[in-house]
Amino acid sequence: FASESLVFRLLPGLSWPLVPVLAAFDPLTSSLFGFVRLAAPNATSDAKVAASATEEPTMFASCAQLSPRLRVRWTLREAANAIDVGLEAAVGSEYYIAFGWADPARSAANVSMIGADVAVAGFTEEGLPFADDYFVTKYSECLLRGDGGAEGVCPDKFYDRRNGSAAGDASVNNTRLVYGHRRDGVSFVRFSRPLASPDKRYDVAVNSTRDMTVIWAIGLLRQPDLLRPYYLPLNHGAPSGTAYGFLTLNVSAATNGCPGPLDADDKEDQGRITAERQTPLVVTTGPALHYPNPPNPEKVLYINKKEAPLLKVERGVPVTFSVEAGHDVPLYITSDPVGGNATARNASEVIYAGDPTAEGVPATPTELVWLPDRNTPDLVYYQSLYDPKMGWKIQVVDGGLSDMYNNSVLLDDQQVTFFWTLSGDSINIAARGEKKSGYIAIGFGGAMVNSYAYVGWVDGNGTGHVNSYWIDGKDGMSVHETHENLTYKRCRSENGVIIFEFTRPLTPSCSGRVECKNIIDPSTPLKVIWAMGSQWSSGRLSVKNMHSVTSNRPVRILLLSGLAEAVEDLRPVLAVHGFMMFVAWGLLLPGGIVAARYLKHVKGDLWFQAHTYLQYSGLSVMFMGVLFAVAELRGFSFKSTHAKIGAIAFTFTCMQPVNAYLRPHRAENEEILSRNRIIWEYLHTYTGRTALVAAVTALFTGLQHLGHRLSEEEMAP
């Protein structure tokens, strides 16, 4: 709330003399953000002076602007032989800030960083501030020589250790950290140093009454390691005035050259973390140092070593937490801003992820994977399951539709994309236009007439709407708004392209209304059509709401498998299948049966040859017709009545050649038939007749199926 104004209005019946304390309290998070004690009108002057003398660690007597992103503040305390210095820089947490006094023996024309006494300040990887005493002997990074000496930009405590200066000796390290914080991408560190130091070798005495040259620098910082047990300022390597510089300063001359707050371009480096796919977020605990958010008195959750940051996640992108906060700090994602198991406080709470098992330590971390979906609210919280106010907010933003939905297909003409995700007994649906329009409509059915439609549009105020309709005609009066149970409705326009989303149950829980029959069966193909237009509105529709472009044919979508195919016009293979079956069962096979039944009186074996040739020809044509049907259906399918009866006819027909091959021979006198011959003749005759009856039935059901297909195509828009 830097440079923000808070306006307090008293409740009726109160006046300011009756208000001893003014506090900012957030009831949602049960957090006290701060308070001010108000002096009564009859308070003594001593009390007023004492109250005004209370200073914060960020308050200083003077300030100077060193560069557009660096300031130095100071307060002179001559009686205590000290000066307090505050460094304020709009830099990342991985940068150092150096400030100090140049060698006074050098003239103004020959000023240099060599021989300068500087304090190097910054923040550790854990976010803790530091400020150490350094001395510059060379334009290089600090190097420790084999003889025990050091050169470059090194801490005072590492110089001349052969002469007895021990690491951490207070007579050498004369810079004392007072306070530090990071806010909105700005680092602030306050430290104190003596004016006249007991260390005459590596500290410069500050004369408070005359002008002296100060130096400053900012640059990247390397954290301590086993080889270099000190903070290593790396070369700044930038032009003078941007990353380093010199200034003539008289610390006794009060000045205020810092108007307004220092602003950083990147305000998210400290207080916000954006979750990325397949990159775990490490969750630990630590002390509540800066209270950046509603504070916990003792400890808070750290994510990637940042204290209770604001977490930003994307719908449809899994978020992986590596929980290492301790066995007593299970992580969970909740709707409650306080956390600590709100259910135990009799508060309504929705838990999105996590339970008592989501705990671990660095040696054995526990992985918690959370998938925010399109039904996740825009704001949730990460918290400890047992202790309140250890975590903070999670901003949930929309990702790409392909991330938020499991399946998608391009509808006819590739101008509208249809997205869906099956979730228990409901379905999440989205539609996105591939070109600019005023509204998008998708319908369930073979044509707009007699279909259930969903329309998404944005009104003149920029508000998105999603409505459902039943259409039983081709004019505006035939579009009837329904009252389906649509939830999580959203509609927006991106550069003129309409995108809308909604969730609905698979089976409506109602009866008696037309929309109650709008049942979605995931195991049955769903026919989807679309339309676009320039204008839509609630209420009475007119010719202005008519579509300007529509799909030419529906797309049949298999919701369970995610597959789709366009509903084609009457295919040539379907016509060939019907023609071949008519030739086989309307001409050839019946002709063979007639030859065997009525031509036996003809001399010779003419009847037998006619019967054999006609039956085998009919069988061959029938088999080719079956192959065309399989090609049309892309496999065997016996869902329709026509297919089932046709399979029976095909089976009995294929039995006839086998039956003929096993035919017992007649007796030589041709008068007495053997028992096997009699059984065979009955079996051969009645099997053929059964096949003929089934085939004729299949022909009629095929004609009926063809009629349904033709009627659907005539109704297509």
C-alpha positions in Angstrom: 0.0 0.0 0.0 2.9 2.4 -0.7 1.6 5.9 -1.4 -2.0 4.8 -0.8 -4.6 6.7 1.2 -6.9 5.1 3.6 -10.1 6.9 4.5 -11.7 6.0 7.9 -15.3 7.0 8.6 -16.5 6.8 12.2 -19.7 5.0 13.1 -22.7 7.1 14.2 -22.3 8.4 17.7 -18.5 8.3 17.8 -16.1 11.2 17.6 -12.3 11.3 17.3 -11.5 12.1 20.9 -13.2 8.8 21.8 -10.9 6.8 19.5 -7.6 5.9 21.3 -6.4 3.5 18.6 -7.0 3.3 14.8 -6.4 -0.1 13.4 -6.6 -1.8 10.0 -8.2 -5.2 10.4 -9.2 -7.7 7.8 -12.1 -9.9 9.0 -11.8 -12.3 6.1 -8.3 -13.4 7.1 -8.6 -12.5 10.8 -5.5 -10.3 10.4 -4.4 -7.1 12.0 -2.3 -5.2 9.4 -1.3 -2.3 11.7 -2.5 0.3 14.1 -1.9 3.9 15.2 -2.2 5.3 18.7 -4.0 8.6 18.6 -3.1 11.3 21.2 -5.9 12.7 23.2 -6.5 16.5 22.9 -5.5 17.0 26.5 -2.3 15.0 26.3 0.8 16.5 27.7 3.3 18.0 25.3 5.9 15.5 26.6 3.7 12.6 25.5 3.2 14.2 22.1 7.0 14.6 21.7 7.6 11.1 22.8 5.0 9.8 20.3 6.5 11.8 17.5 10.0 10.6 18.3 9.2 7.0 17.6 10.9 6.1 14.4 10.6 3.2 12.1 13.8 1.5 10.7 13.0 2.9 7.3 13.0 6.6 8.5 16.1 8.7 7.9 17.1 12.4 8.2 18.5 12.7 4.6 18.3 11.0 1.2 20.2 11.3 -2.1 19.5 9.8 -5.5 22.5 7.9 -6.7 20.9 6.5 -9.9 17.4 6.0 -11.3 17.2 2.8 -9.3 19.4 3.4 -6.3 19.1 5.7 -3.3 21.1 6.2 -0.2 19.5 7.5 3.1 21.4 8.4 6.2 21.0 9.7 9.8 24.1 11.2 11.5 24.6 10.3 15.2 27.8 12.2 16.1 27.3 11.7 19.8 27.4 8.0 19.3 30.3 8.2 16.8 28.0 6.5 14.2 26.1 7.0 11.0 23.1 4.9 10.0 22.9 4.2 6.3 19.9 2.9 4.3 20.4 1.5 0.8 17.2 1.3 -1.4 17.5 -0.3 -4.8 15.0 -1.4 -7.5 16.9 -4.6 -8.3 16.3 -8.3 -8.1 17.0 -10.3 -5.0 20.1 -11.8 -6.7 21.8 -8.4 -6.8 24.2 -6.8 -4.3 24.2 -3.1 -3.3 27.6 -1.6 -2.3 28.1 1.9 -0.8 31.1 3.5 1.0 33.8 6.1 1.1 36.6 6.5 -1.3 40.3 6.8 -0.2 40.5 10.4 1.0 44.2 10.6 0.0 43.2 10.6 -3.6 42.3 13.9 -5.3 38.9 14.6 -6.8 40.5 14.3 -10.3 42.1 11.0 -9.5 39.2 9.4 -7.6 39.2 5.5 -7.7 37.5 2.6 -6.1 41.0 1.3 -5.1 41.4 1.8 -1.4 37.6 2.3 -0.9 35.8 1.2 2.3 32.4 -0.1 1.3 29.5 -2.0 2.8 28.2 -4.8 0.6 24.5 -5.5 1.3 21.9 -7.8 -0.1 19.7 -10.8 0.6 20.5 -14.5 1.1 18.9 -17.3 -0.8 16.6 -17.6 2.2 15.5 -14.0 1.9 17.4 -12.8 4.9 19.2 -9.4 4.7 22.9 -9.0 5.3 25.5 -6.2 5.3 29.3 -6.8 5.6 32.4 -4.6 5.7 34.5 -4.8 2.5 37.7 -3.2 1.3 38.8 -2.8 -2.3 42.5 -3.5 -3.2 42.1 -4.5 -6.9 39.6 -4.3 -9.7 38.8 -8.0 -9.5 36.6 -10.5 -7.6 37.9 -11.5 -4.2 40.7 -14.1 -4.4 42.3 -15.8 -1.4 46.0 -16.4 -2.0 47.9 -19.4 -1.0 49.9 -17.4 1.5 46.7 -16.6 3.4 46.3 -13.1 2.1 43.5 -11.8 -0.1 43.1 -9.3 -2.9 40.2 -7.8 -4.9 36.9 -6.8 -3.4 37.0 -8.8 -0.1 35.6 -8.7 3.4 37.8 -6.9 5.8 38.1 -10.0 7.9 39.9 -11.9 5.1 42.8 -9.4 4.7 46.1 -10.1 6.4 44.9 -13.1 8.4 48.6 -14.0 8.9 48.9 -11.0 11.3 46.2 -12.4 13.7 43.0 -10.9 12.3 40.4 -13.6 13.0 37.4 -14.1 10.8 34.5 -12.2 12.4 36.8 -10.0 14.5 34.6 -7.0 15.6 37.6 -4.7 15.3 37.7 -5.5 11.6 34.1 -6.0 10.6 32.6 -2.7 11.7 29.4 -2.8 9.7 26.3 -3.8 11.7 23.1 -4.9 10.1 20.0 -3.1 11.5 17.1 -4.0 9.3 16.2 -5.2 5.8 13.2 -6.1 3.6 12.1 -6.5 0.0 8.8 -5.0 -1.2 7.5 -5.0 -4.8 10.9 -5.7 -6.3 12.7 -3.0 -4.2 15.5 -4.1 -1.8 16.0 -2.0 1.4 18.9 -2.7 3.8 19.8 -0.5 6.8 23.2 -0.8 8.5 25.3 1.2 11.0 29.0 2.0 11.0 31.3 4.1 13.1 32.5 7.5 11.9 36.0 6.9 13.2 36.7 3.2 13.2 39.2 1.4 15.4 40.3 -0.4 12.2 42.8 2.1 10.7 43.9 -0.3 7.9 40.7 -1.1 6.1 38.2 1.5 7.2 38.0 5.1 6.1 37.3 7.7 8.8 34.2 9.8 7.9 34.5 13.5 8.6 31.0 14.7 9.2 31.9 18.4 8.6 33.4 18.4 5.1 32.8 17.1 1.6 34.0 13.5 1.0 33.7 11.3 -2.1 31.4 8.3 -1.8 31.3 5.3 -4.2 28.5 3.0 -5.0 27.8 -0.1 -7.2 25.1 -2.7 -7.9 25.6 -6.0 -9.6 25.1 -9.8 -9.4 26.0 -11.6 -6.2 27.3 -15.1 -5.7 26.3 -16.8 -2.5 28.9 -18.4 -0.1 30.0 -21.9 -0.8 32.7 -24.3 0.5 35.4 -22.7 -1.7 34.4 -19.1 -1.0 32.9 -18.7 2.5 31.8 -15.1 1.8 29.4 -13.2 -0.4 31.1 -12.5 -3.7 30.1 -9.3 -5.6 30.6 -10.0 -9.3 31.9 -7.4 -11.7 29.1 -4.9 -12.5 30.5 -4.2 -16.0 28.0 -1.5 -16.9 28.6 2.2 -17.9 29.3 4.7 -15.2 26.1 6.1 -13.6 24.0 3.1 -14.2 25.7 0.3 -12.2 28.4 2.3 -10.3 29.4 5.8 -9.7 30.9 8.5 -7.5 29.3 11.4 -5.5 30.6 14.2 -3.3 28.6 14.1 0.0 28.6 16.0 3.2 26.7 13.9 5.7 26.0 16.8 8.0 24.2 18.8 5.3 20.5 17.6 5.5 19.0 17.0 2.1 15.9 15.3 0.7 16.6 14.5 -2.9 14.3 11.5 -3.1 10.7 12.6 -4.1 8.1 9.9 -4.0 8.6 6.1 -3.6 11.2 4.2 -5.6 9.4 2.1 -8.2 10.6 -1.2 -9.8 9.7 -2.4 -13.2 9.5 -6.0 -12.0 7.3 -6.2 -8.9 6.8 -9.9 -9.1 10.3 -11.3 -8.4 9.8 -11.4 -4.6 6.1 -11.7 -3.9 4.8 -13.9 -6.7 5.6 -17.3 -8.2 4.1 -18.7 -11.4 3.7 -22.4 -11.5 5.1 -24.2 -14.5 4.3 -27.6 -16.0 6.6 -30.4 -14.7 8.5 -28.0 -12.4 7.9 -28.9 -8.7 7.3 -26.1 -6.2 9.3 -26.9 -3.0 7.3 -26.2 0.1 9.2 -25.6 3.4 8.6 -23.6 6.6 10.5 -20.7 8.0 10.2 -17.8 10.4 7.7 -15.1 9.7 10.3 -12.4 8.9 8.5 -9.9 6.8 4.9 -10.6 7.3 4.1 -10.0 3.6 0.6 -11.5 4.0 -1.7 -12.3 6.8 0.9 -13.3 9.4 1.3 -16.4 11.5 3.0 -15.5 14.8 5.7 -18.1 14.6 6.3 -19.6 11.1 4.9 -19.5 7.6 5.1 -21.6 4.5 7.9 -20.9 2.0 7.6 -21.8 -1.6 10.9 -22.0 -3.6 12.5 -20.2 -0.6 10.1 -17.2 -0.8 8.1 -16.3 2.2 4.4 -16.9 1.7 4.3 -15.7 -1.9 1.3 -15.2 -4.1 1.1 -18.3 -6.3 -0.3 -18.1 -9.8 -1.5 -21.3 -11.6 -3.2 -22.1 -14.8 -6.4 -24.1 -15.3 -5.6 -27.4 -17.0 -1.9 -27.4 -16.0 -1.0 -29.8 -13.2 0.8 -28.2 -10.3 3.3 -30.3 -8.4 4.3 -29.5 -4.8 7.3 -31.2 -3.2 6.2 -30.9 0.5 9.2 -30.7 2.8 7.7 -28.6 5.6 7.8 -31.2 8.3 5.6 -34.0 9.5 3.4 -31.6 11.5 2.7 -29.3 8.5 0.6 -31.2 5.9 -0.2 -29.0 2.8 -3.7 -28.6 1.4 -5.5 -26.4 -1.1 -8.6 -24.8 0.4 -11.3 -22.2 -0.2 -10.7 -20.8 3.3 -8.3 -17.8 3.6 -7.3 -18.8 7.2 -6.7 -22.5 6.7 -5.8 -24.8 9.6 -8.8 -27.0 8.8 -11.6 -24.6 8.7 -14.1 -27.4 9.0 -13.1 -27.8 12.7 -14.2 -24.1 13.2 -17.6 -25.0 11.7 -16.7 -22.9 8.7 -17.8 -23.9 5.2 -14.7 -25.1 3.3 -14.0 -26.8 0.0 -10.7 -28.8 -0.1 -9.3 -29.1 -3.6 -6.2 -31.1 -2.9 -4.2 -32.4 0.0 -4.9 -34.3 3.2 -3.0 -35.4 6.4 -0.7 -37.5 4.3 0.7 -34.6 2.3 3.6 -34.0 4.6 7.3 -34.6 4.4 10.8 -33.5 5.2 13.8 -32.7 2.9 15.1 -36.2 3.3 11.8 -37.8 2.3 9.6 -35.2 0.6 6.0 -36.0 -0.4 4.7 -35.1 -3.9 1.3 -33.5 -4.1 -0.2 -33.0 -7.6 -3.1 -30.7 -8.0 -4.9 -30.1 -11.3 -7.0 -26.9 -11.2 -9.8 -27.2 -13.7 -12.3 -24.9 -15.3 -14.5 -25.3 -12.2 -11.8 -24.1 -9.8 -12.5 -20.6 -8.4 -10.3 -17.7 -9.4 -9.0 -17.5 -5.9 -8.1 -20.3 -3.5 -5.4 -20.7 -0.8 -2.5 -23.0 0.1 -2.4 -23.6 3.8 -1.3 -25.9 6.6 -3.9 -28.4 7.6 -3.2 -28.0 11.3 -2.1 -24.4 11.8 -3.9 -21.2 10.6 -2.5 -18.5 8.4 0.7 -20.1 7.3 0.1 -19.8 3.6 -1.4 -17.3 1.2 -3.4 -16.8 -2.0 -3.4 -18.8 -5.2 -4.6 -17.0 -8.3 -6.2 -19.4 -10.8 -6.2 -18.0 -14.3 -7.6 -19.5 -17.6 -5.1 -21.5 -19.6 -5.5 -22.6 -23.2 -8.7 -24.5 -23.9 -6.6 -27.4 -25.0 -5.2 -27.6 -21.5 -8.5 -27.2 -19.8 -10.4 -29.9 -21.8 -9.5 -33.5 -22.5 -10.9 -33.6 -26.0 -11.4 -31.3 -29.0 -12.5 -31.6 -32.6 -12.9 -29.2 -35.4 -16.6 -29.1 -36.6 -17.7 -29.0 -40.2 -15.8 -26.5 -42.4 -13.2 -26.1 -39.6 -14.7 -22.8 -38.5 -15.7 -23.8 -34.9 -13.7 -26.0 -32.4 -15.7 -28.1 -30.0 -14.1 -29.0 -26.6 -15.4 -31.4 -24.0 -14.5 -33.2 -20.8 -16.6 -35.9 -19.2 -16.7 -35.6 -15.4 -18.9 -38.2 -13.6 -22.5 -37.5 -14.4 -21.8 -34.1 -16.1 -20.0 -32.8 -19.1 -17.9 -29.6 -19.5 -18.3 -28.1 -23.0 -16.6 -25.2 -24.7 -16.9 -23.7 -28.3 -14.5 -21.4 -30.0 -14.9 -19.7 -33.3 -12.0 -19.6 -35.7 -13.1 -16.2 -37.1 -14.7 -13.0 -35.8 -18.5 -13.0 -35.2 -21.1 -11.5 -32.9 -22.3 -14.9 -31.5 -21.6 -18.6 -31.8 -24.3 -21.3 -31.6 -23.8 -25.0 -31.4 -26.6 -27.5 -31.6 -27.1 -31.2 -30.8 -28.9 -32.8 -33.7 -28.8 -33.5 -37.4 -30.0 -30.0 -38.3 -30.9 -26.7 -36.6 -34.6 -27.6 -36.8 -35.6 -29.9 -34.0 -32.3 -29.4 -32.2 -31.1 -28.2 -28.7 -28.8 -25.2 -29.2 -26.4 -23.3 -27.0 -25.6 -19.7 -27.9 -22.7 -17.6 -26.5 -22.4 -13.8 -27.1 -21.1 -10.6 -25.6 -23.4 -7.7 -25.1 -22.7 -4.0 -25.6 -21.5 -3.6 -22.0 -18.9 -6.3 -22.6 -20.8 -8.9 -20.5 -20.7 -12.4 -21.7 -23.8 -14.6 -21.9 -24.6 -18.3 -22.5 -28.2 -19.4 -23.0 -29.8 -22.7 -24.1 -32.7 -23.0 -26.7 -35.0 -25.5 -28.3 -35.5 -24.9 -32.1 -38.6 -26.2 -33.9 -38.7 -24.0 -36.9 -36.7 -21.7 -39.2 -37.8 -18.3 -38.0 -37.1 -16.3 -34.8 -40.5 -17.3 -33.3 -39.4 -21.0 -33.4 -36.3 -20.4 -31.2 -37.5 -21.0 -27.6 -35.3 -20.3 -24.6 -35.1 -23.2 -22.2 -34.1 -23.5 -18.5 -31.4 -26.1 -18.5 -29.3 -26.5 -15.5 -26.2 -24.9 -16.9 -23.4 -24.0 -14.5 -19.9 -22.4 -14.7 -21.1 -20.4 -17.7 -18.5 -18.1 -19.2 -18.3 -16.2 -22.5 -15.7 -13.8 -23.7 -14.5 -12.2 -26.9 -10.8 -12.3 -27.9 -10.1 -9.9 -30.8 -13.7 -10.5 -32.0 -13.5 -14.3 -31.7 -16.3 -15.6 -29.4 -15.4 -18.3 -26.8 -18.0 -19.7 -24.5 -18.0 -22.5 -21.9 -20.6 -24.2 -19.6 -21.2 -27.4 -17.6 -24.4 -29.4 -17.8 -25.6 -32.8 -16.4 -25.7 -35.7 -18.9 -29.3 -36.4 -17.9 -31.5 -33.5 -16.9 -33.2 -33.9 -13.5 -36.6 -32.7 -14.6 -39.7 -33.9 -16.4 -42.5 -32.4 -18.5 -40.4 -29.8 -20.3 -38.8 -30.1 -23.7 -35.3 -29.6 -22.4 -35.8 -32.6 -20.1 -35.4 -34.9 -23.2 -32.0 -33.4 -24.0 -30.1 -36.5 -22.7 -26.4 -37.0 -23.6 -25.4 -40.6 -23.7 -21.5 -40.8 -23.9 -21.7 -44.3 -25.4 -23.8 -43.0 -28.4 -22.4 -40.7 -31.1 -23.5 -37.1 -30.6 -24.3 -35.1 -33.7 -23.1 -31.5 -33.4 -23.8 -28.6 -35.7 -22.9 -24.8 -35.5 -23.9 -21.4 -36.7 -22.5 -17.9 -36.5 -24.1 -14.4 -36.8 -23.5 -10.8 -36.2 -25.9 -10.1 -33.3 -27.7 -11.9 -30.5 -29.8 -10.8 -27.6 -31.9 -12.1 -24.8 -35.7 -12.1 -25.1 -37.6 -11.8 -28.4 -35.6 -12.7 -31.4 -35.9 -11.1 -34.9 -34.4 -11.4 -38.3 -31.3 -9.5 -37.0 -30.5 -12.6 -35.0 -30.4 -14.9 -38.0 -27.1 -16.7 -38.7 -24.9 -15.5 -41.5 -22.9 -18.8 -41.8 -23.7 -22.4 -40.7 -22.2 -25.8 -40.9 -23.1 -27.8 -44.0 -23.5 -31.1 -42.2 -23.3 -32.4 -38.6 -20.3 -34.0 -37.1 -20.8 -37.3 -35.3 -18.7 -37.3 -32.1 -17.9 -40.3 -29.9 -17.5 -38.6 -26.5 -15.9 -41.6 -24.8 -13.1 -42.1 -27.3 -12.7 -38.5 -28.5 -13.1 -39.5 -32.2 -15.3 -37.7 -34.7 -16.4 -38.0 -38.3 -18.6 -35.9 -40.5 -22.0 -37.2 -41.4 -21.6 -37.8 -45.1 -24.1 -37.6 -47.8 -25.4 -40.8 -49.3 -22.1 -42.6 -50.1 -21.5 -44.5 -53.3 -20.4 -47.5 -51.4 -23.8 -47.6 -49.7 -25.6 -47.5 -53.1 -23.3 -50.3 -54.4 -24.0 -52.4 -51.3 -27.8 -52.0 -51.8 -27.5 -52.7 -55.5 -25.4 -55.9 -55.0 -27.7 -57.2 -52.3 -30.7 -56.7 -54.6 -29.0 -58.5 -57.5 -28.0 -61.3 -55.2 -31.2 -61.8 -53.3 -33.7 -60.3 -55.8 -32.4 -62.2 -58.9 -29.6 -64.7 -58.7 -30.3 -66.7 -55.5 -34.1 -66.8 -56.0 -33.5 -67.9 -59.6 -31.3 -70.8 -58.4 -34.0 -71.8 -56.0 -36.7 -71.7 -58.8 -34.5 -73.8 -61.1 -34.1 -76.5 -58.5 -37.8 -76.5 -57.7 -39.5 -76.3 -61.1 -37.0 -77.5 -63.8 -36.3 -81.0 -62.7 -38.8 -82.3 -65.4 -36.5 -81.0 -68.1 -34.4 -83.8 -69.6 -30.8 -83.9 -68.6 -29.1 -82.0 -65.7 -30.0 -78.5 -67.0 -31.8 -77.7 -63.7 -28.8 -78.7 -61.7 -26.3 -76.6 -63.7 -28.7 -73.6 -63.6 -29.2 -74.1 -59.8 -25.4 -74.4 -59.1 -24.3 -71.5 -61.3 -27.0 -69.1 -60.1 -26.3 -69.9 -56.4 -22.6 -69.5 -56.6 -22.9 -66.3 -58.6 -25.4 -64.9 -56.0 -23.1 -66.0 -53.2 -20.2 -64.2 -54.8 -22.2 -61.0 -55.4 -23.6 -61.1 -51.8 -20.1 -61.5 -50.4 -18.9 -58.4 -52.3 -21.9 -56.5 -51.1 -20.9 -57.4 -47.5 -17.4 -56.1 -48.1 -18.8 -52.7 -49.3 -20.9 -52.5 -46.1 -17.9 -53.2 -44.0 -16.0 -50.5 -45.8 -18.8 -48.0 -45.2 -19.0 -48.8 -41.5 -15.2 -49.1 -41.1 -15.7 -52.5 -39.4 -18.3 -54.9 -38.5 -21.3 -53.4 -36.6 -24.4 -55.3 -35.6 -26.3 -52.4 -33.8 -29.0 -51.9 -36.4 -31.9 -54.4 -37.1 -30.8 -54.5 -40.8 -27.3 -55.6 -39.9 -28.5 -58.3 -37.5 -31.0 -59.8 -40.0 -28.5 -59.5 -42.8 -25.9 -61.4 -40.7 -28.5 -64.2 -40.3 -29.1 -64.4 -44.0 -25.4 -64.4 -44.7 -24.7 -67.2 -42.3 -27.4 -69.5 -43.6 -26.4 -68.7 -47.2 -22.8 -69.6 -46.5 -23.9 -73.0 -45.0 -25.4 -74.0 -48.4 -22.1 -74.6 -50.3 -20.8 -76.6 -47.3 -24.0 -78.6 -47.2 -23.8 -79.3 -50.9 -20.2 -80.5 -50.5 -21.4 -83.0 -47.9 -24.3 -84.3 -50.0 -24.8 -88.1 -49.8 -25.1 -89.8 -53.2 -28.4 -91.3 -54.4 -28.8 -95.1 -54.7 -28.2 -96.5 -58.1 -31.9 -97.4 -58.7 -32.9 -93.8 -57.7 -36.0 -95.2 -56.1 -35.1 -95.9 -52.5 -33.5 -93.0 -50.7 -31.1 -93.6 -47.9 -31.8 -92.1 -44.4 -28.8 -89.8 -44.7 -30.0 -88.5 -48.1 -33.5 -87.7 -46.7 -32.0 -85.8 -43.8 -29.7 -83.9 -46.1 -32.5 -82.9 -48.5 -34.6 -81.6 -45.6 -31.7 -79.7 -44.2 -30.6 -78.2 -47.5 -34.2 -77.2 -48.5 -35.2 -75.5 -45.2 -31.8 -73.9 -44.7 -32.1 -72.2 -48.1 -35.7 -71.1 -47.4 -34.7 -69.7 -44.0 -31.9 -67.8 -45.8 -34.3 -66.5 -48.4 -36.8 -65.3 -45.8 -34.1 -63.5 -43.8 -32.7 -62.0 -46.9 -36.0 -60.6 -48.1 -36.5 -59.1 -44.6 -33.0 -57.6 -44.7 -33.9 -56.0 -48.1 -36.9 -54.3 -46.6 -35.1 -53.1 -43.4 -32.3 -51.8 -45.7 -34.8 -49.8 -47.7 -36.2 -48.4 -44.4 -32.7 -47.5 -43.2 -32.0 -45.8 -46.5 -35.2 -43.7 -46.1 -34.0 -42.5 -42.7 -30.7 -41.4 -44.1 -32.3 -39.5 -47.0 -34.7 -37.7 -44.6 -31.8 -36.6 -42.4 -30.0 -35.2 -45.4 -33.1 -33.3 -46.6 -33.4 -31.7 -43.1 -29.7 -30.7 -43.0 -29.1 -26.9 -43.1 
